[in-house]
Amino acid sequence: MFSAGVVSILTEVFVSHMKNRLSFIISQAPYLKYIILFAFVFLYFLILQGYPSFADPDSFYHAKMAELISQNGIVFDFPYLQFTVLNNYFADHHFLYHILLIPFVTILNPLVGLKLATICFATLAILTFYWLLNRLKIKGAIIYTLILLTANPFIFRLNLAKAQGLALIALFVGLYLIIQRRYVLLSLLSFLFVWLYGGWPLILVITFIFVFCSYLSSVKSGFVKRTKPKSQILNPKQIPNSKSQILKFFVNRMNHKRLHLQNIKLLLSVVGGLSAGLIFNPYFPKNLLFYWQQIIQIAVVNYQKIIGVGGEWYPYNFFHLIAASSLTFIIFIIALTIFFLHIRKKSVISITTLILSLLFLGLTLKSRRNVEYFIPFAILFSAISINQFISSKVVKQITQDFKKLLLQKKYLLVGLIIPIVLLPYIVFRDVKRVYIDHHKNFSFTQYQDASNWLNQNTTPKSIVLHSDWDEFPILFYHNTNNYYIVGLDPTFMYNYNKDLYWKWYNITMGQEKEFLYQQIKNDFKSEYVFIEHTTHQLLDRNLSNNFYFEEVYRDQSTKIYKVN
């Protein structure tokens, strides 16, 4: 008993000493915690990405674009998609992203370099989120950051080889600049955001919502604070003679005008920066038509009920979203409860992040790709709301009452143990799901042999008809000797020529037999047909049974037919 007590005391002293020592080291080197977090997240993402494959075929397109820019300069023309609007109106809406990829794809193998770049950008996005929480003086910032790392849908999207990581960094920094009203930096960020990412209108949406909430707060109306009836508001004719009241009246008037002016400057800063990014752009004015296609017709209108668009544009099932992001929704619901119980004491930033969270949730239920915005902004709102509640006097009394209740009702302890026991399971399940999703689908060598055959046996710039639109990025990466039919998004072909789109669709789905040769030869001017015969068996059968098509290449999953 005595020895056990000594060991217990020594252990407690040692733990206390190490805790104090660690706190001292961090206080002397404040950036050490960022370095430790970077190393942890980088290793975490490296494990997730540690396989020679991509979860999204567009990854190959980004690697090739960065490679082409490094070799030939800016890519102004894009003849590789002959039957899409991009053939005439191409704009690289990830131009700055591709520029930043160049060191990675030139020093290393392009696909390996793209993997490393994705890990770095995703890690920096998490680090920026943690930085933003610290800037907002959120207690327990590391806890909210770790919760973000367990959100399966978010981590999956963040680790796709796309510009998502850099876009989130821009949004987090942009939100901070909006809060701090740093007009010049905000204009510069807005300008660069246009060059970086096709979702640049998001920074304008965030600014507008912040300005709207700021205006509500300044006039003390709506749900921020109840106000007096208009009849009780002073006007110059009703000012009392009291000097202090007169002074207070004019000070308030000046503060309101100053705030409104600041809000206008915020909007002008963002609008000015975005406009400059659009106009002083390598692709101006073609980029205007491109963004109309990309933002309005693909993202907003979305032809998912007419044509088969990419999986990211389809709705997210609400209950599947909850199951895949359990911890996020738990703290989000807690934060919502706290927010509406103490609604009159909420700040502009808490209301702003709440509206953004609900907006992105609605967009996620429309198109699942928006989950990459909903999850971090939901956690950000939760952190702000819970932090304001913890800082209040009310929580101290609640904590004392809860401790007393816990001592009196020991069975409440079970209610605390159950979530603690389930937590490791939830985290392990979500991380495992992301790991599995990233270790399947599109390998580095997919279509490589077939593409090499086309490169060596076809004339330059000859058009290859292919069996699906998402095959294009992989074919494009391995072989730029040929031109193709459709890729990146089927909407680009649908808007180019609806009749041609449906002809191509009927051919690839195996529904066209009678005029198969005439359409491929004359309408699409194709000399070769590439098919993934494991998934397009009807098309394969139609071609093999047609006298005008000769099989010239075959491997385990693909075939190439020559059009005679």
VEXDREN-2710 file (C-alpha; in Angstrom, 1 decimal):
% VEXDREN-2710
k/r/px/py/pz
1/MET/0.0/0.0/0.0
2/PHE/2.8/2.4/1.0
3/SER/4.8/1.6/-2.2
4/ALA/1.7/2.1/-4.4
5/GLY/1.1/5.4/-2.8
6/VAL/4.7/6.5/-3.4
7/VAL/4.4/5.5/-7.1
8/SER/1.2/7.3/-7.4
9/ILE/2.7/10.5/-6.0
10/LEU/5.8/10.3/-8.1
11/THR/3.7/9.7/-11.2
12/GLU/1.6/12.7/-10.5
13/VAL/4.7/14.9/-9.9
14/PHE/6.3/13.7/-13.1
15/VAL/3.1/14.3/-15.2
16/SER/2.7/17.7/-13.6
17/HIS/6.4/18.5/-14.3
18/MET/6.2/17.4/-17.9
19/LYS/3.0/19.4/-18.5
20/ASN/4.6/22.5/-17.0
21/ARG/7.7/21.9/-19.0
22/LEU/5.8/21.5/-22.3
23/SER/3.7/24.7/-21.5
24/PHE/7.0/26.6/-20.9
25/ILE/8.5/25.4/-24.2
26/ILE/5.4/26.3/-26.2
27/SER/5.2/29.7/-24.6
28/GLN/8.9/30.3/-25.5
29/ALA/8.3/29.1/-29.1
30/PRO/4.7/29.9/-30.0
31/TYR/5.1/28.5/-33.5
32/LEU/6.1/25.1/-32.2
33/LYS/2.5/24.0/-31.8
34/TYR/1.9/24.8/-35.5
35/ILE/5.0/22.8/-36.5
36/ILE/3.8/19.8/-34.4
37/LEU/0.3/20.0/-35.9
38/PHE/1.7/20.3/-39.4
39/ALA/3.8/17.2/-38.9
40/PHE/0.9/15.2/-37.5
41/VAL/-1.6/16.2/-40.2
42/PHE/1.0/15.7/-43.0
43/LEU/1.7/12.2/-41.7
44/TYR/-2.1/11.5/-41.4
45/PHE/-2.7/12.6/-45.0
46/LEU/0.4/10.8/-46.2
47/ILE/-1.0/7.5/-44.9
48/LEU/-4.3/8.2/-46.6
49/GLN/-2.6/9.0/-49.9
50/GLY/0.0/6.3/-49.7
51/TYR/-1.1/4.4/-52.8
52/PRO/-0.5/4.9/-56.6
53/SER/-4.1/5.8/-57.5
54/PHE/-6.5/8.7/-57.4
55/ALA/-10.1/8.8/-56.3
56/ASP/-11.0/11.2/-59.0
57/PRO/-10.1/11.1/-62.7
58/ASP/-9.7/14.9/-62.9
59/SER/-6.4/14.5/-61.0
60/PHE/-4.8/13.4/-64.2
61/TYR/-6.0/16.5/-66.0
62/HIS/-4.5/18.8/-63.4
63/ALA/-1.1/17.0/-63.5
64/LYS/-1.0/17.3/-67.3
65/MET/-2.0/20.9/-67.3
66/ALA/0.8/21.8/-64.9
67/GLU/3.2/19.8/-67.0
68/LEU/2.1/21.5/-70.3
69/ILE/2.4/25.0/-68.7
70/SER/5.9/24.2/-67.4
71/GLN/6.9/23.1/-70.9
72/ASN/5.1/25.4/-73.3
73/GLY/3.8/28.3/-71.2
74/ILE/0.2/29.3/-70.7
75/VAL/-2.3/27.0/-72.4
76/PHE/-4.6/29.3/-74.4
77/ASP/-6.1/26.8/-76.8
78/PHE/-7.6/23.4/-75.9
79/PRO/-8.4/21.4/-79.0
80/TYR/-8.3/18.1/-77.1
81/LEU/-12.1/18.2/-76.6
82/GLN/-13.4/18.7/-80.1
83/PHE/-17.1/18.6/-79.5
84/THR/-17.4/20.9/-76.5
85/VAL/-17.5/24.6/-75.9
86/LEU/-14.0/24.4/-74.6
87/ASN/-12.7/23.9/-78.1
88/ASN/-13.6/27.6/-78.8
89/TYR/-13.9/29.1/-75.3
90/PHE/-11.3/27.6/-73.1
91/ALA/-10.2/29.2/-69.8
92/ASP/-8.0/27.6/-67.2
93/HIS/-10.1/28.3/-64.1
94/HIS/-7.4/26.7/-62.0
95/PHE/-4.6/28.6/-63.5
96/LEU/-2.9/29.7/-60.3
97/TYR/-3.3/26.2/-58.9
98/HIS/-1.6/24.7/-61.9
99/ILE/1.2/27.2/-61.5
100/LEU/1.7/26.2/-57.9
101/LEU/1.8/22.5/-59.0
102/ILE/4.7/23.1/-61.4
103/PRO/7.6/22.6/-58.9
104/PHE/6.0/19.3/-57.7
105/VAL/5.3/17.8/-61.2
106/THR/8.7/18.8/-62.6
107/ILE/11.0/17.7/-59.8
108/LEU/9.1/14.4/-59.2
109/ASN/7.1/12.1/-61.4
110/PRO/4.1/14.3/-62.3
111/LEU/1.5/12.0/-60.6
112/VAL/3.7/11.5/-57.5
113/GLY/4.3/15.2/-57.4
114/LEU/0.6/15.9/-57.6
115/LYS/0.1/13.5/-54.7
116/LEU/2.7/15.4/-52.6
117/ALA/1.2/18.8/-53.5
118/THR/-2.3/17.6/-52.5
119/ILE/-1.0/16.5/-49.1
120/CYS/0.9/19.8/-48.6
121/PHE/-2.1/22.0/-49.6
122/ALA/-4.6/19.9/-47.5
123/THR/-2.3/20.1/-44.5
124/LEU/-1.9/23.9/-44.9
125/ALA/-5.7/24.2/-45.1
126/ILE/-6.1/22.4/-41.7
127/LEU/-3.3/24.5/-40.3
128/THR/-5.0/27.7/-41.5
129/PHE/-8.3/26.6/-39.9
130/TYR/-6.4/26.2/-36.6
131/TRP/-4.8/29.6/-37.1
132/LEU/-8.2/31.2/-37.7
133/LEU/-9.6/29.7/-34.4
134/ASN/-6.6/31.1/-32.5
135/ARG/-7.0/34.5/-34.1
136/LEU/-10.6/34.5/-33.0
137/LYS/-9.4/33.5/-29.5
138/ILE/-11.3/30.2/-29.4
139/LYS/-10.5/28.1/-26.3
140/GLY/-9.7/24.5/-27.2
141/ALA/-8.9/25.3/-30.8
142/ILE/-6.9/22.1/-31.2
143/ILE/-10.0/20.1/-30.2
144/TYR/-12.2/21.6/-33.0
145/THR/-9.3/21.1/-35.4
146/LEU/-9.1/17.4/-34.5
147/ILE/-12.9/17.1/-34.9
148/LEU/-12.5/18.5/-38.4
149/LEU/-10.0/15.7/-39.2
150/THR/-12.6/13.1/-38.4
151/ALA/-15.2/14.3/-40.8
152/ASN/-15.1/11.6/-43.4
153/PRO/-16.8/13.5/-46.4
154/PHE/-14.7/16.6/-45.7
155/ILE/-11.4/14.8/-45.5
156/PHE/-12.2/12.8/-48.6
157/ARG/-12.9/16.0/-50.6
158/LEU/-9.9/17.8/-49.1
159/ASN/-7.6/15.0/-50.2
160/LEU/-8.8/15.0/-53.8
161/ALA/-6.1/16.2/-56.2
162/LYS/-7.9/19.5/-56.9
163/ALA/-7.7/23.1/-55.7
164/GLN/-9.9/22.5/-52.7
165/GLY/-7.2/22.9/-50.1
166/LEU/-6.0/26.2/-51.5
167/ALA/-9.5/27.4/-51.9
168/LEU/-10.3/26.8/-48.3
169/ILE/-7.1/28.5/-47.2
170/ALA/-8.3/31.6/-49.3
171/LEU/-11.7/31.5/-47.6
172/PHE/-10.4/31.1/-44.1
173/VAL/-7.9/34.0/-44.6
174/GLY/-10.6/36.0/-46.4
175/LEU/-13.0/35.6/-43.5
176/TYR/-10.4/36.9/-41.1
177/LEU/-9.6/39.9/-43.4
178/ILE/-13.3/40.7/-43.6
179/ILE/-13.6/40.6/-39.8
180/GLN/-10.6/42.8/-39.4
181/ARG/-11.6/45.0/-42.4
182/ARG/-8.3/44.8/-44.1
183/TYR/-9.4/46.3/-47.4
184/VAL/-6.2/46.3/-49.5
185/LEU/-5.3/42.7/-48.5
186/LEU/-8.9/41.6/-49.1
187/SER/-8.8/43.1/-52.6
188/LEU/-5.5/41.3/-53.4
189/LEU/-6.9/38.0/-52.1
190/SER/-10.1/38.4/-54.2
191/PHE/-8.0/39.1/-57.3
192/LEU/-5.8/36.0/-56.7
193/PHE/-8.9/33.9/-55.9
194/VAL/-10.3/34.4/-59.4
195/TRP/-7.0/33.0/-60.8
196/LEU/-6.9/30.1/-58.4
197/TYR/-10.4/28.6/-58.3
198/GLY/-13.6/28.6/-60.3
199/GLY/-15.6/29.0/-57.1
200/TRP/-14.4/32.6/-56.5
201/PRO/-18.0/34.0/-56.0
202/LEU/-17.9/32.4/-52.6
203/ILE/-15.7/35.2/-51.2
204/LEU/-18.4/37.7/-52.3
205/VAL/-21.1/35.7/-50.7
206/ILE/-19.2/35.6/-47.4
207/THR/-18.6/39.3/-47.5
208/PHE/-22.2/40.1/-48.3
209/ILE/-23.5/37.9/-45.4
210/PHE/-21.1/39.5/-43.0
211/VAL/-22.1/43.0/-44.1
212/PHE/-25.7/42.1/-43.8
213/CYS/-25.3/40.8/-40.2
214/SER/-23.2/43.9/-39.4
215/TYR/-25.9/46.1/-40.6
216/LEU/-28.6/44.2/-38.5
217/SER/-26.4/44.6/-35.5
218/SER/-25.8/48.3/-36.0
219/VAL/-29.4/49.2/-36.2
220/LYS/-30.3/46.8/-33.3
221/SER/-33.1/45.1/-35.3
222/GLY/-34.1/41.6/-36.3
223/PHE/-32.8/38.8/-34.2
224/VAL/-29.7/40.5/-32.9
225/LYS/-31.3/42.8/-30.3
226/ARG/-34.8/44.0/-29.8
227/THR/-35.2/47.7/-30.5
228/LYS/-37.5/50.4/-29.4
229/PRO/-40.5/51.3/-31.6
230/LYS/-39.7/53.8/-34.3
231/SER/-41.8/56.4/-32.6
232/GLN/-39.4/56.3/-29.6
233/ILE/-36.2/56.9/-31.7
234/LEU/-34.8/60.4/-31.3
235/ASN/-34.7/62.8/-34.2
236/PRO/-33.0/66.2/-34.3
237/LYS/-36.2/68.0/-33.3
238/GLN/-36.7/65.8/-30.3
239/ILE/-33.2/66.0/-28.8
240/PRO/-33.4/66.8/-25.1
241/ASN/-31.4/69.8/-23.7
242/SER/-29.1/67.5/-21.7
243/LYS/-25.6/68.0/-23.1
244/SER/-24.7/64.3/-22.3
245/GLN/-27.8/63.1/-24.2
246/ILE/-27.0/65.4/-27.2
247/LEU/-23.4/64.1/-27.2
248/LYS/-24.5/60.5/-27.1
249/PHE/-27.0/61.0/-29.9
250/PHE/-24.4/62.5/-32.3
251/VAL/-21.7/59.9/-31.3
252/ASN/-24.2/57.1/-32.1
253/ARG/-25.0/58.7/-35.4
254/MET/-21.4/59.1/-36.3
255/ASN/-20.7/55.5/-35.3
256/HIS/-23.5/54.2/-37.5
257/LYS/-22.3/56.2/-40.5
258/ARG/-18.7/55.1/-40.0
259/LEU/-19.9/51.4/-39.8
260/HIS/-22.0/51.7/-43.0
261/LEU/-19.0/53.3/-44.8
262/GLN/-16.8/50.5/-43.7
263/ASN/-19.3/47.9/-44.9
264/ILE/-19.5/49.6/-48.3
265/LYS/-15.7/49.6/-48.5
266/LEU/-15.7/45.9/-47.7
267/LEU/-18.0/45.1/-50.6
268/LEU/-16.2/47.4/-52.9
269/SER/-12.8/45.8/-52.0
270/VAL/-14.1/42.4/-52.8
271/VAL/-16.0/43.4/-56.0
272/GLY/-13.0/45.4/-57.1
273/GLY/-10.6/42.6/-56.6
274/LEU/-12.8/40.0/-58.3
275/SER/-13.5/42.3/-61.2
276/ALA/-9.7/43.0/-61.6
277/GLY/-9.1/39.2/-61.5
278/LEU/-11.6/38.7/-64.3
279/ILE/-10.5/41.5/-66.5
280/PHE/-6.7/41.4/-66.0
281/ASN/-6.7/37.7/-66.8
282/PRO/-4.8/35.8/-69.5
283/TYR/-8.1/34.4/-70.7
284/PHE/-10.2/37.6/-70.9
285/PRO/-12.8/37.9/-72.4
286/LYS/-13.3/34.1/-73.1
287/ASN/-13.3/33.5/-69.3
288/LEU/-16.6/35.3/-69.0
289/LEU/-18.4/32.8/-71.2
290/PHE/-16.6/30.0/-69.5
291/TYR/-17.6/31.1/-66.0
292/TRP/-21.2/31.4/-67.2
293/GLN/-21.0/27.8/-68.2
294/GLN/-19.1/26.6/-65.1
295/ILE/-20.8/28.7/-62.3
296/ILE/-24.4/29.2/-63.6
297/GLN/-25.2/26.2/-65.9
298/ILE/-23.1/23.5/-64.2
299/ALA/-23.1/24.6/-60.5
300/VAL/-26.4/26.5/-60.1
301/VAL/-28.7/25.1/-62.8
302/ASN/-27.1/21.7/-62.9
303/TYR/-28.4/19.4/-65.7
304/GLN/-28.4/16.3/-63.5
305/LYS/-32.0/15.4/-64.4
306/ILE/-31.2/15.6/-68.1
307/ILE/-27.7/14.2/-68.6
308/GLY/-25.3/12.1/-66.5
309/VAL/-23.1/14.7/-64.7
310/GLY/-20.3/14.0/-62.3
311/GLY/-21.2/12.3/-59.0
312/GLU/-20.2/15.4/-57.0
313/TRP/-23.1/17.3/-58.4
314/TYR/-25.8/14.9/-57.1
315/PRO/-27.5/15.5/-53.8
316/TYR/-26.2/14.2/-50.5
317/ASN/-28.6/12.1/-48.5
318/PHE/-29.1/14.0/-45.2
319/PHE/-29.0/10.9/-43.0
320/HIS/-25.9/9.5/-44.7
321/LEU/-24.3/12.9/-44.2
322/ILE/-25.1/12.8/-40.5
323/ALA/-23.8/9.2/-40.2
324/ALA/-20.6/10.1/-42.0
325/SER/-20.0/13.3/-39.9
326/SER/-21.3/12.3/-36.5
327/LEU/-19.0/14.4/-34.3
328/THR/-19.5/17.5/-36.5
329/PHE/-23.3/17.3/-36.2
330/ILE/-23.1/16.6/-32.4
331/ILE/-21.2/19.8/-31.7
332/PHE/-23.3/21.7/-34.3
333/ILE/-26.5/20.8/-32.6
334/ILE/-25.1/21.7/-29.2
335/ALA/-23.9/25.0/-30.6
336/LEU/-27.3/25.7/-32.2
337/THR/-29.0/25.0/-28.9
338/ILE/-26.7/27.4/-27.1
339/PHE/-27.1/30.0/-29.9
340/PHE/-30.9/30.2/-29.8
341/LEU/-31.0/30.1/-26.0
342/HIS/-28.8/33.2/-25.8
343/ILE/-29.6/34.8/-29.1
344/ARG/-29.6/38.4/-27.9
345/LYS/-25.9/38.2/-26.8
346/LYS/-24.5/36.9/-30.1
347/SER/-21.8/38.6/-32.1
348/VAL/-21.8/39.5/-35.8
349/ILE/-19.3/36.7/-36.5
350/SER/-21.3/34.0/-34.8
351/ILE/-24.4/35.0/-36.8
352/THR/-22.4/35.2/-40.0
353/THR/-20.9/31.7/-39.5
354/LEU/-24.4/30.3/-38.6
355/ILE/-25.9/31.6/-41.9
356/LEU/-22.9/30.3/-43.9
357/SER/-23.2/26.9/-42.2
358/LEU/-26.9/26.6/-43.0
359/LEU/-26.4/27.9/-46.6
360/PHE/-23.6/25.4/-47.2
361/LEU/-25.8/22.6/-45.7
362/GLY/-28.5/23.5/-48.1
363/LEU/-26.1/23.5/-51.0
364/THR/-24.6/20.1/-49.9
365/LEU/-28.1/18.6/-49.9
366/LYS/-28.3/19.9/-53.5
367/SER/-24.8/18.9/-54.6
368/ARG/-22.5/16.8/-52.4
369/ARG/-19.4/18.6/-53.4
370/ASN/-20.4/21.6/-51.2
371/VAL/-19.7/19.4/-48.1
372/GLU/-16.1/20.7/-48.2
373/TYR/-17.5/24.1/-47.1
374/PHE/-20.3/23.0/-44.8
375/ILE/-18.2/20.9/-42.5
376/PRO/-15.5/23.5/-41.6
377/PHE/-17.9/26.4/-41.4
378/ALA/-20.3/24.3/-39.2
379/ILE/-17.3/23.5/-36.8
380/LEU/-16.2/27.2/-37.0
381/PHE/-19.7/28.3/-36.0
382/SER/-19.8/25.7/-33.2
383/ALA/-16.5/26.8/-31.9
384/ILE/-17.5/30.5/-31.8
385/SER/-20.9/29.9/-30.2
386/ILE/-19.6/27.4/-27.6
387/ASN/-16.7/29.7/-26.8
388/GLN/-18.9/32.7/-26.2
389/PHE/-21.1/30.5/-23.9
390/ILE/-18.2/29.2/-21.9
391/SER/-16.9/32.7/-21.4
392/SER/-20.2/33.8/-20.0
393/LYS/-21.1/33.9/-16.3
394/VAL/-24.0/31.6/-16.9
395/VAL/-21.8/28.6/-17.7
396/LYS/-20.0/28.8/-14.3
397/GLN/-23.3/28.3/-12.4
398/ILE/-24.3/25.5/-14.8
399/THR/-21.0/23.8/-14.2
400/GLN/-21.4/23.9/-10.5
401/ASP/-25.0/22.6/-10.6
402/PHE/-23.9/19.8/-12.9
403/LYS/-21.1/18.7/-10.6
404/LYS/-23.6/18.6/-7.7
405/LEU/-26.0/16.6/-9.8
406/LEU/-23.3/14.2/-10.9
407/LEU/-22.4/13.5/-7.3
408/GLN/-26.0/12.9/-6.3
409/LYS/-27.0/11.0/-9.4
410/LYS/-24.2/8.6/-10.1
411/TYR/-26.0/7.0/-13.0
412/LEU/-25.5/10.2/-15.0
413/LEU/-21.8/9.1/-15.2
414/VAL/-22.9/6.4/-17.6
415/GLY/-24.2/9.0/-19.9
416/LEU/-20.7/10.5/-20.0
417/ILE/-18.9/7.2/-20.4
418/ILE/-21.0/6.0/-23.4
419/PRO/-19.9/8.9/-25.7
420/ILE/-16.3/8.5/-24.6
421/VAL/-16.4/4.8/-25.4
422/LEU/-18.1/5.4/-28.8
423/LEU/-15.7/8.2/-29.8
424/PRO/-12.7/6.0/-30.8
425/TYR/-15.1/3.8/-32.8
426/ILE/-16.5/6.7/-34.7
427/VAL/-13.1/8.2/-35.4
428/PHE/-11.7/4.8/-36.6
429/ARG/-14.7/4.1/-38.8
430/ASP/-14.5/7.5/-40.5
431/VAL/-10.7/7.4/-41.1
432/LYS/-11.0/3.8/-42.4
433/ARG/-13.7/4.9/-44.8
434/VAL/-11.5/7.7/-46.2
435/TYR/-8.6/5.3/-46.5
436/ILE/-10.6/2.8/-48.5
437/ASP/-12.0/5.5/-50.8
438/HIS/-8.5/6.8/-51.6
439/HIS/-7.1/3.3/-52.3
440/LYS/-9.3/2.3/-55.2
441/ASN/-10.6/3.6/-58.5
442/PHE/-8.0/5.2/-60.9
443/SER/-4.4/3.8/-60.7
444/PHE/-1.4/5.7/-62.1
445/THR/-1.1/3.2/-65.0
446/GLN/-4.8/3.1/-66.0
447/TYR/-5.2/3.2/-69.8
448/GLN/-1.5/3.7/-70.1
449/ASP/-0.8/0.8/-72.5
450/ALA/-3.8/1.6/-74.7
451/SER/-2.8/5.3/-74.7
452/ASN/0.7/4.4/-75.8
453/TRP/-0.7/2.3/-78.6
454/LEU/-2.8/5.2/-79.8
455/ASN/0.2/7.6/-79.5
456/GLN/2.4/5.3/-81.6
457/ASN/-0.1/4.1/-84.2
458/THR/-2.4/7.1/-85.0
459/THR/-1.8/10.3/-86.9
460/PRO/-1.3/13.4/-84.8
461/LYS/-4.5/15.3/-84.0
462/SER/-6.7/12.4/-85.1
463/ILE/-9.9/12.2/-83.1
464/VAL/-10.6/9.2/-80.9
465/LEU/-14.2/8.5/-79.9
466/HIS/-14.2/7.1/-76.3
467/SER/-16.9/5.3/-74.3
468/ASP/-17.3/7.7/-71.4
469/TRP/-16.7/11.3/-70.6
470/ASP/-14.7/10.7/-67.4
471/GLU/-12.1/8.6/-69.4
472/PHE/-10.8/11.8/-71.0
473/PRO/-8.5/13.1/-68.2
474/ILE/-6.6/9.8/-68.0
475/LEU/-6.3/9.5/-71.8
476/PHE/-5.3/13.2/-72.0
477/TYR/-2.6/12.7/-69.4
478/HIS/-1.0/9.7/-71.1
479/ASN/-1.5/10.9/-74.7
480/THR/-1.8/14.4/-76.1
481/ASN/-1.1/13.2/-79.6
482/ASN/-4.8/12.6/-80.2
483/TYR/-8.0/14.7/-79.7
484/TYR/-11.1/13.4/-78.0
485/ILE/-14.9/13.9/-77.8
486/VAL/-16.0/15.1/-74.4
487/GLY/-14.5/15.5/-70.9
488/LEU/-14.3/17.4/-67.6
489/ASP/-18.1/17.7/-67.6
490/PRO/-20.7/16.5/-70.1
491/THR/-22.5/19.9/-69.9
492/PHE/-19.7/21.4/-72.1
493/MET/-20.7/19.0/-74.9
494/TYR/-24.4/19.3/-74.2
495/ASN/-24.2/23.1/-74.6
496/TYR/-22.0/22.8/-77.7
497/ASN/-24.5/20.6/-79.6
498/LYS/-27.4/18.8/-78.0
499/ASP/-27.9/16.5/-81.1
500/LEU/-24.3/15.4/-81.1
501/TYR/-24.4/14.8/-77.4
502/TRP/-27.4/12.4/-77.7
503/LYS/-25.8/10.7/-80.7
504/TRP/-22.6/10.1/-78.7
505/TYR/-24.7/9.0/-75.7
506/ASN/-26.7/6.5/-77.7
507/ILE/-23.5/5.1/-79.3
508/THR/-21.7/4.6/-76.1
509/MET/-24.7/3.2/-74.3
510/GLY/-25.1/0.6/-77.1
511/GLN/-28.5/1.9/-78.3
512/GLU/-27.3/2.9/-81.8
513/LYS/-26.7/0.1/-84.2
514/GLU/-28.1/1.0/-87.6
515/PHE/-26.1/4.2/-88.2
516/LEU/-23.2/3.4/-86.0
517/TYR/-20.5/3.6/-88.7
518/GLN/-21.9/6.7/-90.4
519/GLN/-22.2/8.7/-87.1
520/ILE/-18.7/7.7/-85.8
521/LYS/-17.1/8.3/-89.2
522/ASN/-18.9/11.4/-90.4
523/ASP/-20.5/13.2/-87.4
524/PHE/-17.5/12.6/-85.1
525/LYS/-14.8/12.3/-87.7
526/SER/-13.2/9.6/-85.6
527/GLU/-10.6/7.1/-86.9
528/TYR/-10.5/5.0/-83.8
529/VAL/-12.8/4.0/-81.0
530/PHE/-11.5/3.5/-77.4
531/ILE/-13.8/1.6/-75.0
532/GLU/-13.6/0.2/-71.5
533/HIS/-15.2/-3.1/-72.5
534/THR/-15.7/-4.3/-69.0
535/THR/-18.3/-1.5/-68.4
536/HIS/-19.5/-0.9/-72.0
537/GLN/-20.3/-4.4/-73.2
538/LEU/-23.2/-3.4/-75.4
539/LEU/-21.0/-1.0/-77.3
540/ASP/-18.3/-3.6/-77.6
541/ARG/-20.7/-6.1/-79.0
542/ASN/-22.0/-3.6/-81.6
543/LEU/-18.5/-2.8/-82.8
544/SER/-17.3/-6.4/-82.9
545/ASN/-20.4/-7.4/-85.0
546/ASN/-20.0/-4.5/-87.4
547/PHE/-18.0/-5.1/-90.6
548/TYR/-16.6/-1.5/-90.6
549/PHE/-14.8/-1.8/-87.3
550/GLU/-11.6/-3.8/-86.7
551/GLU/-10.2/-4.6/-83.3
552/VAL/-6.6/-3.5/-83.2
553/TYR/-5.8/-3.5/-79.5
554/ARG/-7.0/-5.3/-76.4
555/ASP/-5.9/-5.6/-72.8
556/GLN/-7.6/-6.7/-69.6
557/SER/-10.0/-3.8/-69.5
558/THR/-9.8/-1.8/-72.7
559/LYS/-10.1/-2.3/-76.5
560/ILE/-9.4/-0.1/-79.5
561/TYR/-11.3/-0.4/-82.8
562/LYS/-10.1/1.1/-86.1
563/VAL/-12.8/2.7/-88.2
564/ASN/-12.3/1.3/-91.8
END
